[in-house]
Amino acid sequence: MEPEQHYHFEADLWLYPGAKAAWHFITVPAEISHSLRFFAGQTTGFGSIRVRVRIGESAWETSVFPDKASGCYFLPVKAAVRKAERISTGDRVPVELSTG
């Protein structure tokens, strides 16, 4: 079992371009993405990594997904969290993310 890793960062919430559904993401910064990849151990389909996330008072479990072009991971942010935390596309969002 890999050791638990904790990360704190701020990044912009963005809408996936051209998506028919309103898929919103936050790009995990490059340095943290590299650390996630290093400590991840076993990944799931498509190289995704299971994580626990907190934005404001909202906490949930999800996966981050690798983006080959940027080398970073994308963190999906579901509608219920966006509504509860009153965040929308373009907002700078403080994120707590942990693995393990």
N, C-alpha and C positions, 0 to 999 in steps of 0.2 A: 504494500500500500504506500502510495506516495505521500509525502508530508503536505499538510495543508498550507496553502499560500494565500495571503491577504493582500489586496491591492486597493488603493484609493486614487481616483483620478476624476478630472472633469473633461467632458467632450460634448460636441454638438449632437443633438438628435436630428436625424435626417430620414427622409422618405425615399424608399428604394425607387429609382427611376423606372418608369414604364410599367410598374406593377399594376395589375388590375385591382388587387386588394391593397389596402393601405398598410403595407409593411414598413414599419419604422425601426431604425437601428441606431446604435451608437458604435462608432469605430473605437475599438480598444487601442490605445496608443502603442506605437511600434515597440518601445522598450518592454512594456508589459506583455504584449503579444509574444515577443521572443521568450520572455520568462515563462509564460503559460506553456508554450510549446516545449520548452526544456523540461519543465517539471510535470508535464501532463501524464507521462507514462502511457497508459492505454487510452486511445481515443475511440470515439464511436464513428458511425458512418460519416463519410465525407470529411473525416479529420476533425470533427467537432469535439468539443471538450465540455463536460458537465461542470456547471458552476452554480454558486449561490450568489444572488445579487440583492442589493438594497439601494433603492433610490428614495430618499426622504423616509417616509414611514412605511413604504411598500417593500416587501421582501418576497422573493420567489426563487425557485430553482428552474434553470433552463440550460441551454447549451450555447456556446459561442461557436461561430462558424468561420473557417479560414477563407480569406480572400487572396487568391494567388497573385493578383495584380499588385496589391499594396503590401502583402506579407503580414497584414494585420488580421485580427479577428473582428467579426461583426457580432454585436450583442443585440438580439431582438428585444424590443420593448413593446409589450402588448397594450392594447387599448385601455384595459382596466387600470393599468399603472399610469398611463399618460393622463387619464381622466382624474384619478385619485390625487396625483401629484401636480396637476394643472400644468403639464408641460406639453409643448407642441413643437412641430418642425422648426429647426433653427435655434431652439433654446440650448443654452449651455447647461449641462446637467452634471451634478456631482454623483459619482458612482462608487459604491463599495462592492467589490467582487472577490469571491474566495473559491478555492478549489479544495479537494481532498475529502 
